[in-house]
Amino acid sequence: MRIFFAGPTEMFASFWRNRSLIFQMSRREAIGRYKGSFIGLAWSFFNPLLMLAIYTFVFSVVFQSRWGEGGDQGKVAFAVILFVGIIVHGLLAESVNRAPDLILSNPGYVKKIVFPLEILPWVTFFSALFHASVSLVVLFIFQILCDRPIPVTAILFPIVLLPLVFFSMGFAWFLAALGVYFRDVSQITNIFTTVLMYMSAVFFPISALPREFQSWLHLNPLAVIIEQSRDVLIFGEIPDVWQWGRMFMLSMLLASFGFAWFQKTRKGFADVL
């Protein structure tokens, strides 16, 4: 019987060993979503474009919203800033929401002893990352068309996003294993990610809250990552290094725990399915 060492080193080693398979499956996953549709993969571009157009109309024309006090008060500023939050939240939400059914929907892989089940959350994440990247391209094009400069700090966005990668993977590994034994988990995660959207400063800046609540919201890693994403993508500001470091360490701990939990519980998957 094969014994799995589920330490952080094995977490990275597993990814590196199976990197080719992960990228092949991720590609198939991203393309397969639009299989059979008339315009195919082009929907990945038109969907975020349509949503950004709706946000711009609703918030700049209907509600005439403004982002905080003394912030960016341009006509489309609110929609652009909001869209960044939607992109970041959506990346985590898709990984988390799909995680509980990953093993349940792939029982054939469970019976293949040599198949590395731990890569399935990576496949889901990279598929979500592909769509987030397309949305980011739409955002940049929209900014250029609206004569809004893209700051140089935008190159830091992948670094800002790094803690979110491991937060997403930690949750995904944990929920993928838990979902095998408790089938109600998928319903809970949908509620959780919806609540998280409203509790992570997607629709408002943290500074808009009363001071006594701001410190509490800074304990939410997603809220911090969204704020830092806006700093580098919209406002041209360097993110707080200490905050980023704290988020990265927390994300690594969560990812290590989730991976260890998955590897510990996977031996019972075949008995339950």
ZATIVEX-724062 format. One record per residue (C-alpha): residue number from 1; residue in three letters; x, y, z. Coordinates in pm, 1 decimal. Layout:
BEGIN
<pt nr="NUM" rest="ALA" xx="X" yy="Y" zz="Z"/>
...
***
This chain:
BEGIN
<pt nr="1" rest="MET" xx="0.0" yy="0.0" zz="0.0"/>
<pt nr="2" rest="ARG" xx="135.0" yy="335.6" zz="-101.5"/>
<pt nr="3" rest="ILE" xx="199.3" yy="579.1" zz="185.1"/>
<pt nr="4" rest="PHE" xx="153.8" yy="946.6" zz="111.0"/>
<pt nr="5" rest="PHE" xx="376.2" yy="1203.3" zz="274.7"/>
<pt nr="6" rest="ALA" xx="152.3" yy="1507.4" zz="285.5"/>
<pt nr="7" rest="GLY" xx="398.4" yy="1777.1" zz="382.7"/>
<pt nr="8" rest="PRO" xx="440.9" yy="2112.7" zz="205.0"/>
<pt nr="9" rest="THR" xx="734.5" yy="1971.8" zz="7.4"/>
<pt nr="10" rest="GLU" xx="516.7" yy="1697.5" zz="-138.8"/>
<pt nr="11" rest="MET" xx="251.1" yy="1957.1" zz="-223.9"/>
<pt nr="12" rest="PHE" xx="492.9" yy="2133.6" zz="-457.8"/>
<pt nr="13" rest="ALA" xx="658.0" yy="1810.9" zz="-572.9"/>
<pt nr="14" rest="SER" xx="320.4" yy="1669.3" zz="-677.8"/>
<pt nr="15" rest="PHE" xx="247.5" yy="1979.5" zz="-881.7"/>
<pt nr="16" rest="TRP" xx="585.4" yy="1965.2" zz="-1054.0"/>
<pt nr="17" rest="ARG" xx="564.5" yy="1592.5" zz="-1130.6"/>
<pt nr="18" rest="ASN" xx="220.4" yy="1628.1" zz="-1284.0"/>
<pt nr="19" rest="ARG" xx="252.6" yy="1975.8" zz="-1436.1"/>
<pt nr="20" rest="SER" xx="206.8" yy="1853.1" zz="-1792.9"/>
<pt nr="21" rest="LEU" xx="-108.2" yy="1659.3" zz="-1705.1"/>
<pt nr="22" rest="ILE" xx="-244.1" yy="1952.8" zz="-1504.7"/>
<pt nr="23" rest="PHE" xx="-205.6" yy="2196.8" zz="-1792.7"/>
<pt nr="24" rest="GLN" xx="-350.1" yy="1952.2" zz="-2045.7"/>
<pt nr="25" rest="MET" xx="-655.6" yy="1886.8" zz="-1829.4"/>
<pt nr="26" rest="SER" xx="-692.7" yy="2256.8" zz="-1750.7"/>
<pt nr="27" rest="ARG" xx="-689.6" yy="2339.8" zz="-2120.0"/>
<pt nr="28" rest="ARG" xx="-952.1" yy="2074.8" zz="-2188.2"/>
<pt nr="29" rest="GLU" xx="-1160.5" yy="2201.8" zz="-1897.4"/>
<pt nr="30" rest="ALA" xx="-1149.9" yy="2563.7" zz="-2015.5"/>
<pt nr="31" rest="ILE" xx="-1235.2" yy="2478.1" zz="-2376.1"/>
<pt nr="32" rest="GLY" xx="-1489.0" yy="2209.6" zz="-2285.8"/>
<pt nr="33" rest="ARG" xx="-1710.2" yy="2460.7" zz="-2106.5"/>
<pt nr="34" rest="TYR" xx="-1810.2" yy="2608.0" zz="-2443.6"/>
<pt nr="35" rest="LYS" xx="-1819.7" yy="2284.7" zz="-2639.7"/>
<pt nr="36" rest="GLY" xx="-2110.9" yy="2279.8" zz="-2882.0"/>
<pt nr="37" rest="SER" xx="-2181.7" yy="2653.1" zz="-2859.0"/>
<pt nr="38" rest="PHE" xx="-2199.1" yy="2861.4" zz="-3177.0"/>
<pt nr="39" rest="ILE" xx="-1905.5" yy="3094.6" zz="-3108.7"/>
<pt nr="40" rest="GLY" xx="-1722.1" yy="2861.9" zz="-2872.1"/>
<pt nr="41" rest="LEU" xx="-1433.2" yy="3002.8" zz="-2669.9"/>
<pt nr="42" rest="ALA" xx="-1522.4" yy="3357.9" zz="-2773.3"/>
<pt nr="43" rest="TRP" xx="-1787.9" yy="3347.8" zz="-2500.8"/>
<pt nr="44" rest="SER" xx="-1505.9" yy="3371.2" zz="-2245.2"/>
<pt nr="45" rest="PHE" xx="-1440.2" yy="3720.1" zz="-2385.7"/>
<pt nr="46" rest="PHE" xx="-1797.3" yy="3836.3" zz="-2444.3"/>
<pt nr="47" rest="ASN" xx="-1929.7" yy="3732.3" zz="-2103.2"/>
<pt nr="48" rest="PRO" xx="-1701.9" yy="3963.4" zz="-1898.3"/>
<pt nr="49" rest="LEU" xx="-1738.9" yy="4234.4" zz="-2164.3"/>
<pt nr="50" rest="LEU" xx="-2116.2" yy="4224.2" zz="-2124.1"/>
<pt nr="51" rest="MET" xx="-2093.7" yy="4225.8" zz="-1744.4"/>
<pt nr="52" rest="LEU" xx="-1855.8" yy="4523.7" zz="-1745.7"/>
<pt nr="53" rest="ALA" xx="-2091.0" yy="4712.5" zz="-1977.9"/>
<pt nr="54" rest="ILE" xx="-2382.4" yy="4641.1" zz="-1741.6"/>
<pt nr="55" rest="TYR" xx="-2182.9" yy="4749.6" zz="-1435.2"/>
<pt nr="56" rest="THR" xx="-2082.9" yy="5070.9" zz="-1610.5"/>
<pt nr="57" rest="PHE" xx="-2439.2" yy="5157.8" zz="-1706.7"/>
<pt nr="58" rest="VAL" xx="-2597.1" yy="5065.9" zz="-1372.2"/>
<pt nr="59" rest="PHE" xx="-2342.4" yy="5227.9" zz="-1142.8"/>
<pt nr="60" rest="SER" xx="-2234.2" yy="5530.1" zz="-1348.4"/>
<pt nr="61" rest="VAL" xx="-2567.5" yy="5619.6" zz="-1512.2"/>
<pt nr="62" rest="VAL" xx="-2844.6" yy="5479.6" zz="-1293.6"/>
<pt nr="63" rest="PHE" xx="-2695.8" yy="5507.8" zz="-944.5"/>
<pt nr="64" rest="GLN" xx="-2421.4" yy="5762.1" zz="-1025.5"/>
<pt nr="65" rest="SER" xx="-2205.7" yy="5588.0" zz="-766.5"/>
<pt nr="66" rest="ARG" xx="-1872.9" yy="5718.7" zz="-642.7"/>
<pt nr="67" rest="TRP" xx="-1590.5" yy="5521.9" zz="-484.9"/>
<pt nr="68" rest="GLY" xx="-1528.2" yy="5655.1" zz="-134.9"/>
<pt nr="69" rest="GLU" xx="-1448.9" yy="6007.2" zz="-29.9"/>
<pt nr="70" rest="GLY" xx="-1190.9" yy="6185.9" zz="-240.1"/>
<pt nr="71" rest="GLY" xx="-1131.4" yy="5872.0" zz="-445.8"/>
<pt nr="72" rest="ASP" xx="-1151.2" yy="5819.9" zz="-819.0"/>
<pt nr="73" rest="GLN" xx="-1467.0" yy="6007.3" zz="-920.6"/>
<pt nr="74" rest="GLY" xx="-1464.0" yy="5945.1" zz="-1296.1"/>
<pt nr="75" rest="LYS" xx="-1783.0" yy="5845.6" zz="-1473.4"/>
<pt nr="76" rest="VAL" xx="-1688.4" yy="5480.8" zz="-1510.8"/>
<pt nr="77" rest="ALA" xx="-1455.2" yy="5459.4" zz="-1212.1"/>
<pt nr="78" rest="PHE" xx="-1695.1" yy="5274.0" zz="-986.0"/>
<pt nr="79" rest="ALA" xx="-1764.5" yy="5003.9" zz="-1244.9"/>
<pt nr="80" rest="VAL" xx="-1393.7" yy="4953.8" zz="-1318.2"/>
<pt nr="81" rest="ILE" xx="-1299.9" yy="4931.7" zz="-950.3"/>
<pt nr="82" rest="LEU" xx="-1593.3" yy="4702.0" zz="-881.0"/>
<pt nr="83" rest="PHE" xx="-1494.8" yy="4476.8" zz="-1170.5"/>
<pt nr="84" rest="VAL" xx="-1152.3" yy="4415.6" zz="-1015.6"/>
<pt nr="85" rest="GLY" xx="-1322.0" yy="4292.1" zz="-699.1"/>
<pt nr="86" rest="ILE" xx="-1552.7" yy="4069.1" zz="-902.0"/>
<pt nr="87" rest="ILE" xx="-1256.2" yy="3914.0" zz="-1086.7"/>
<pt nr="88" rest="VAL" xx="-1062.5" yy="3835.1" zz="-768.1"/>
<pt nr="89" rest="HIS" xx="-1365.2" yy="3706.9" zz="-578.3"/>
<pt nr="90" rest="GLY" xx="-1475.8" yy="3499.8" zz="-877.3"/>
<pt nr="91" rest="LEU" xx="-1139.1" yy="3323.7" zz="-892.6"/>
<pt nr="92" rest="LEU" xx="-1173.0" yy="3202.2" zz="-535.0"/>
<pt nr="93" rest="ALA" xx="-1547.6" yy="3137.5" zz="-561.3"/>
<pt nr="94" rest="GLU" xx="-1523.3" yy="2911.2" zz="-865.4"/>
<pt nr="95" rest="SER" xx="-1249.6" yy="2701.0" zz="-707.0"/>
<pt nr="96" rest="VAL" xx="-1438.8" yy="2668.8" zz="-379.0"/>
<pt nr="97" rest="ASN" xx="-1783.4" yy="2607.3" zz="-526.7"/>
<pt nr="98" rest="ARG" xx="-1666.0" yy="2330.2" zz="-757.5"/>
<pt nr="99" rest="ALA" xx="-1438.1" yy="2160.5" zz="-504.5"/>
<pt nr="100" rest="PRO" xx="-1695.8" yy="1947.0" zz="-315.3"/>
<pt nr="101" rest="ASP" xx="-1802.3" yy="1766.4" zz="-635.2"/>
<pt nr="102" rest="LEU" xx="-1456.1" yy="1715.5" zz="-785.5"/>
<pt nr="103" rest="ILE" xx="-1410.6" yy="1358.3" zz="-663.4"/>
<pt nr="104" rest="LEU" xx="-1780.3" yy="1270.3" zz="-684.2"/>
<pt nr="105" rest="SER" xx="-1792.1" yy="1369.1" zz="-1051.3"/>
<pt nr="106" rest="ASN" xx="-1475.8" yy="1175.1" zz="-1138.2"/>
<pt nr="107" rest="PRO" xx="-1521.3" yy="830.0" zz="-981.3"/>
<pt nr="108" rest="GLY" xx="-1324.1" yy="670.9" zz="-1263.7"/>
<pt nr="109" rest="TYR" xx="-1007.8" yy="849.3" zz="-1149.8"/>
<pt nr="110" rest="VAL" xx="-1050.2" yy="717.6" zz="-794.2"/>
<pt nr="111" rest="LYS" xx="-1029.0" yy="358.2" zz="-915.4"/>
<pt nr="112" rest="LYS" xx="-706.2" yy="430.2" zz="-1101.2"/>
<pt nr="113" rest="ILE" xx="-441.6" yy="376.3" zz="-835.0"/>
<pt nr="114" rest="VAL" xx="-175.4" yy="557.0" zz="-1034.1"/>
<pt nr="115" rest="PHE" xx="-385.8" yy="868.0" zz="-1100.8"/>
<pt nr="116" rest="PRO" xx="-283.9" yy="1168.4" zz="-885.1"/>
<pt nr="117" rest="LEU" xx="-623.1" yy="1278.2" zz="-749.7"/>
<pt nr="118" rest="GLU" xx="-465.1" yy="1577.0" zz="-575.9"/>
<pt nr="119" rest="ILE" xx="-421.8" yy="1754.6" zz="-910.1"/>
<pt nr="120" rest="LEU" xx="-798.3" yy="1789.4" zz="-971.0"/>
<pt nr="121" rest="PRO" xx="-824.5" yy="2111.0" zz="-763.3"/>
<pt nr="122" rest="TRP" xx="-530.7" yy="2249.9" zz="-964.2"/>
<pt nr="123" rest="VAL" xx="-720.1" yy="2178.6" zz="-1285.8"/>
<pt nr="124" rest="THR" xx="-1025.0" yy="2364.8" zz="-1159.4"/>
<pt nr="125" rest="PHE" xx="-814.2" yy="2656.9" zz="-1039.2"/>
<pt nr="126" rest="PHE" xx="-626.7" yy="2699.4" zz="-1367.2"/>
<pt nr="127" rest="SER" xx="-953.0" yy="2683.2" zz="-1559.4"/>
<pt nr="128" rest="ALA" xx="-1087.1" yy="2960.5" zz="-1335.6"/>
<pt nr="129" rest="LEU" xx="-758.6" yy="3149.8" zz="-1376.2"/>
<pt nr="130" rest="PHE" xx="-795.0" yy="3137.7" zz="-1753.8"/>
<pt nr="131" rest="HIS" xx="-1136.1" yy="3304.3" zz="-1737.6"/>
<pt nr="132" rest="ALA" xx="-1009.8" yy="3556.1" zz="-1481.2"/>
<pt nr="133" rest="SER" xx="-723.2" yy="3641.5" zz="-1717.6"/>
<pt nr="134" rest="VAL" xx="-965.8" yy="3701.4" zz="-2004.3"/>
<pt nr="135" rest="SER" xx="-1170.3" yy="3927.7" zz="-1776.2"/>
<pt nr="136" rest="LEU" xx="-852.5" yy="4116.0" zz="-1688.7"/>
<pt nr="137" rest="VAL" xx="-777.2" yy="4169.8" zz="-2058.3"/>
<pt nr="138" rest="VAL" xx="-1131.2" yy="4304.2" zz="-2101.9"/>
<pt nr="139" rest="LEU" xx="-1069.4" yy="4540.1" zz="-1809.7"/>
<pt nr="140" rest="PHE" xx="-744.4" yy="4671.4" zz="-1962.5"/>
<pt nr="141" rest="ILE" xx="-905.5" yy="4723.9" zz="-2303.4"/>
<pt nr="142" rest="PHE" xx="-1195.5" yy="4905.3" zz="-2139.8"/>
<pt nr="143" rest="GLN" xx="-959.1" yy="5131.2" zz="-1944.8"/>
<pt nr="144" rest="ILE" xx="-767.1" yy="5221.0" zz="-2259.8"/>
<pt nr="145" rest="LEU" xx="-1087.8" yy="5296.0" zz="-2452.6"/>
<pt nr="146" rest="CYS" xx="-1206.6" yy="5517.0" zz="-2166.5"/>
<pt nr="147" rest="ASP" xx="-872.6" yy="5702.4" zz="-2164.3"/>
<pt nr="148" rest="ARG" xx="-781.3" yy="5563.4" zz="-1823.1"/>
<pt nr="149" rest="PRO" xx="-406.5" yy="5485.3" zz="-1804.1"/>
<pt nr="150" rest="ILE" xx="-296.0" yy="5142.0" zz="-1686.8"/>
<pt nr="151" rest="PRO" xx="-42.8" yy="5203.2" zz="-1408.4"/>
<pt nr="152" rest="VAL" xx="302.7" yy="5046.6" zz="-1416.8"/>
<pt nr="153" rest="THR" xx="223.2" yy="4876.6" zz="-1085.7"/>
<pt nr="154" rest="ALA" xx="-12.0" yy="4643.8" zz="-1277.3"/>
<pt nr="155" rest="ILE" xx="289.4" yy="4417.1" zz="-1333.2"/>
<pt nr="156" rest="LEU" xx="274.4" yy="4341.1" zz="-959.9"/>
<pt nr="157" rest="PHE" xx="-72.9" yy="4190.2" zz="-987.7"/>
<pt nr="158" rest="PRO" xx="47.9" yy="3827.2" zz="-1019.8"/>
<pt nr="159" rest="ILE" xx="249.1" yy="3873.0" zz="-699.0"/>
<pt nr="160" rest="VAL" xx="-49.5" yy="4026.0" zz="-519.6"/>
<pt nr="161" rest="LEU" xx="-260.0" yy="3733.3" zz="-637.5"/>
<pt nr="162" rest="LEU" xx="-15.2" yy="3467.8" zz="-515.0"/>
<pt nr="163" rest="PRO" xx="-166.8" yy="3429.6" zz="-165.7"/>
<pt nr="164" rest="LEU" xx="-508.6" yy="3382.1" zz="-327.1"/>
<pt nr="165" rest="VAL" xx="-369.3" yy="3086.5" zz="-523.1"/>
<pt nr="166" rest="PHE" xx="-282.1" yy="2898.4" zz="-206.4"/>
<pt nr="167" rest="PHE" xx="-594.6" yy="3008.2" zz="-20.9"/>
<pt nr="168" rest="SER" xx="-799.5" yy="2868.4" zz="-310.1"/>
<pt nr="169" rest="MET" xx="-603.2" yy="2544.2" zz="-320.8"/>
<pt nr="170" rest="GLY" xx="-620.3" yy="2494.9" zz="55.3"/>
<pt nr="171" rest="PHE" xx="-998.1" yy="2530.6" zz="55.1"/>
<pt nr="172" rest="ALA" xx="-1029.8" yy="2319.0" zz="-260.0"/>
<pt nr="173" rest="TRP" xx="-829.7" yy="2023.3" zz="-125.2"/>
<pt nr="174" rest="PHE" xx="-1015.2" yy="2030.6" zz="205.5"/>
<pt nr="175" rest="LEU" xx="-1361.5" yy="2060.5" zz="50.2"/>
<pt nr="176" rest="ALA" xx="-1291.9" yy="1807.1" zz="-226.2"/>
<pt nr="177" rest="ALA" xx="-1218.0" yy="1543.6" zz="37.2"/>
<pt nr="178" rest="LEU" xx="-1495.4" yy="1652.8" zz="272.3"/>
<pt nr="179" rest="GLY" xx="-1751.0" yy="1651.1" zz="-10.3"/>
<pt nr="180" rest="VAL" xx="-1698.0" yy="1279.6" zz="-65.1"/>
<pt nr="181" rest="TYR" xx="-1821.2" yy="1198.2" zz="286.2"/>
<pt nr="182" rest="PHE" xx="-2073.3" yy="1480.2" zz="335.0"/>
<pt nr="183" rest="ARG" xx="-2280.7" yy="1552.4" zz="25.0"/>
<pt nr="184" rest="ASP" xx="-2435.2" yy="1873.4" zz="165.3"/>
<pt nr="185" rest="VAL" xx="-2101.8" yy="2056.6" zz="155.4"/>
<pt nr="186" rest="SER" xx="-2161.6" yy="2187.5" zz="-198.0"/>
<pt nr="187" rest="GLN" xx="-2478.1" yy="2366.0" zz="-83.5"/>
<pt nr="188" rest="ILE" xx="-2294.0" yy="2528.2" zz="204.8"/>
<pt nr="189" rest="THR" xx="-2006.5" yy="2649.6" zz="-12.0"/>
<pt nr="190" rest="ASN" xx="-2245.6" yy="2832.4" zz="-248.1"/>
<pt nr="191" rest="ILE" xx="-2390.7" yy="3021.4" zz="46.4"/>
<pt nr="192" rest="PHE" xx="-2043.4" yy="3084.6" zz="188.0"/>
<pt nr="193" rest="THR" xx="-1902.3" yy="3238.0" zz="-130.6"/>
<pt nr="194" rest="THR" xx="-2211.1" yy="3457.7" zz="-174.1"/>
<pt nr="195" rest="VAL" xx="-2179.0" yy="3590.6" zz="180.6"/>
<pt nr="196" rest="LEU" xx="-1805.3" yy="3631.8" zz="126.1"/>
<pt nr="197" rest="MET" xx="-1872.5" yy="3860.4" zz="-170.1"/>
<pt nr="198" rest="TYR" xx="-2054.1" yy="4108.0" zz="54.1"/>
<pt nr="199" rest="MET" xx="-1803.0" yy="4072.5" zz="337.1"/>
<pt nr="200" rest="SER" xx="-1489.0" yy="4127.2" zz="128.7"/>
<pt nr="201" rest="ALA" xx="-1514.9" yy="4489.6" zz="14.7"/>
<pt nr="202" rest="VAL" xx="-1617.0" yy="4396.1" zz="-339.1"/>
<pt nr="203" rest="PHE" xx="-1882.1" yy="4667.4" zz="-354.3"/>
<pt nr="204" rest="PHE" xx="-1719.8" yy="4923.6" zz="-125.0"/>
<pt nr="205" rest="PRO" xx="-1374.2" yy="5033.6" zz="-6.0"/>
<pt nr="206" rest="ILE" xx="-1266.1" yy="4923.0" zz="340.7"/>
<pt nr="207" rest="SER" xx="-1211.0" yy="5290.7" zz="425.2"/>
<pt nr="208" rest="ALA" xx="-1585.9" yy="5352.5" zz="382.1"/>
<pt nr="209" rest="LEU" xx="-1659.5" yy="5151.2" zz="696.0"/>
<pt nr="210" rest="PRO" xx="-1653.1" yy="5297.5" zz="1047.9"/>
<pt nr="211" rest="ARG" xx="-1304.1" yy="5272.9" zz="1192.7"/>
<pt nr="212" rest="GLU" xx="-1400.8" yy="5009.9" zz="1449.1"/>
<pt nr="213" rest="PHE" xx="-1510.7" yy="4774.9" zz="1168.7"/>
<pt nr="214" rest="GLN" xx="-1214.0" yy="4832.8" zz="939.5"/>
<pt nr="215" rest="SER" xx="-978.3" yy="4631.3" zz="1159.6"/>
<pt nr="216" rest="TRP" xx="-1218.0" yy="4337.5" zz="1150.9"/>
<pt nr="217" rest="LEU" xx="-1242.7" yy="4345.1" zz="773.4"/>
<pt nr="218" rest="HIS" xx="-863.7" yy="4348.7" zz="747.5"/>
<pt nr="219" rest="LEU" xx="-875.5" yy="4003.1" zz="907.0"/>
<pt nr="220" rest="ASN" xx="-1050.0" yy="3879.7" zz="591.5"/>
<pt nr="221" rest="PRO" xx="-768.1" yy="3770.8" zz="355.9"/>
<pt nr="222" rest="LEU" xx="-986.4" yy="3809.0" zz="46.8"/>
<pt nr="223" rest="ALA" xx="-1074.0" yy="4168.3" zz="136.1"/>
<pt nr="224" rest="VAL" xx="-706.1" yy="4253.8" zz="174.1"/>
<pt nr="225" rest="ILE" xx="-614.8" yy="4087.9" zz="-157.3"/>
<pt nr="226" rest="ILE" xx="-898.1" yy="4270.7" zz="-337.1"/>
<pt nr="227" rest="GLU" xx="-784.4" yy="4605.2" zz="-194.2"/>
<pt nr="228" rest="GLN" xx="-423.8" yy="4540.2" zz="-295.1"/>
<pt nr="229" rest="SER" xx="-536.0" yy="4429.7" zz="-642.5"/>
<pt nr="230" rest="ARG" xx="-712.8" yy="4762.5" zz="-687.8"/>
<pt nr="231" rest="ASP" xx="-405.6" yy="4945.2" zz="-563.4"/>
<pt nr="232" rest="VAL" xx="-181.9" yy="4796.2" zz="-832.1"/>
<pt nr="233" rest="LEU" xx="-434.9" yy="4774.0" zz="-1117.6"/>
<pt nr="234" rest="ILE" xx="-625.8" yy="5101.0" zz="-1074.4"/>
<pt nr="235" rest="PHE" xx="-460.4" yy="5343.4" zz="-834.5"/>
<pt nr="236" rest="GLY" xx="-93.1" yy="5282.5" zz="-916.8"/>
<pt nr="237" rest="GLU" xx="6.2" yy="5218.7" zz="-555.2"/>
<pt nr="238" rest="ILE" xx="256.1" yy="4970.5" zz="-415.3"/>
<pt nr="239" rest="PRO" xx="80.8" yy="4719.8" zz="-185.5"/>
<pt nr="240" rest="ASP" xx="168.6" yy="4695.7" zz="181.4"/>
<pt nr="241" rest="VAL" xx="453.9" yy="4443.5" zz="198.6"/>
<pt nr="242" rest="TRP" xx="382.9" yy="4343.5" zz="558.8"/>
<pt nr="243" rest="GLN" xx="17.7" yy="4273.7" zz="485.6"/>
<pt nr="244" rest="TRP" xx="110.3" yy="4075.6" zz="175.3"/>
<pt nr="245" rest="GLY" xx="363.7" yy="3871.2" zz="370.0"/>
<pt nr="246" rest="ARG" xx="107.6" yy="3795.1" zz="639.4"/>
<pt nr="247" rest="MET" xx="-146.5" yy="3685.3" zz="378.3"/>
<pt nr="248" rest="PHE" xx="112.0" yy="3468.1" zz="203.1"/>
<pt nr="249" rest="MET" xx="211.8" yy="3287.8" zz="522.6"/>
<pt nr="250" rest="LEU" xx="-152.1" yy="3225.9" zz="614.8"/>
<pt nr="251" rest="SER" xx="-226.0" yy="3097.3" zz="264.8"/>
<pt nr="252" rest="MET" xx="68.2" yy="2856.3" zz="278.1"/>
<pt nr="253" rest="LEU" xx="-50.8" yy="2720.9" zz="614.3"/>
<pt nr="254" rest="LEU" xx="-402.6" yy="2671.8" zz="478.8"/>
<pt nr="255" rest="ALA" xx="-275.1" yy="2505.3" zz="160.9"/>
<pt nr="256" rest="SER" xx="-50.8" yy="2269.9" zz="360.7"/>
<pt nr="257" rest="PHE" xx="-338.1" yy="2175.7" zz="590.7"/>
<pt nr="258" rest="GLY" xx="-579.2" yy="2122.7" zz="300.2"/>
<pt nr="259" rest="PHE" xx="-330.1" yy="1908.6" zz="109.7"/>
<pt nr="260" rest="ALA" xx="-249.9" yy="1698.0" zz="417.3"/>
<pt nr="261" rest="TRP" xx="-622.6" yy="1648.8" zz="486.2"/>
<pt nr="262" rest="PHE" xx="-684.6" yy="1541.9" zz="126.9"/>
<pt nr="263" rest="GLN" xx="-399.5" yy="1291.5" zz="124.4"/>
<pt nr="264" rest="LYS" xx="-499.7" yy="1154.6" zz="463.6"/>
<pt nr="265" rest="THR" xx="-864.5" yy="1096.6" zz="370.9"/>
<pt nr="266" rest="ARG" xx="-825.3" yy="986.4" zz="8.6"/>
<pt nr="267" rest="LYS" xx="-774.2" yy="621.6" zz="104.7"/>
<pt nr="268" rest="GLY" xx="-1145.9" yy="600.9" zz="188.4"/>
<pt nr="269" rest="PHE" xx="-1276.6" yy="756.9" zz="-132.9"/>
<pt nr="270" rest="ALA" xx="-1320.9" yy="426.6" zz="-316.2"/>
<pt nr="271" rest="ASP" xx="-1522.1" yy="279.1" zz="-28.3"/>
<pt nr="272" rest="VAL" xx="-1769.0" yy="568.7" zz="-25.2"/>
<pt nr="273" rest="LEU" xx="-1819.9" yy="617.4" zz="-400.8"/>
***
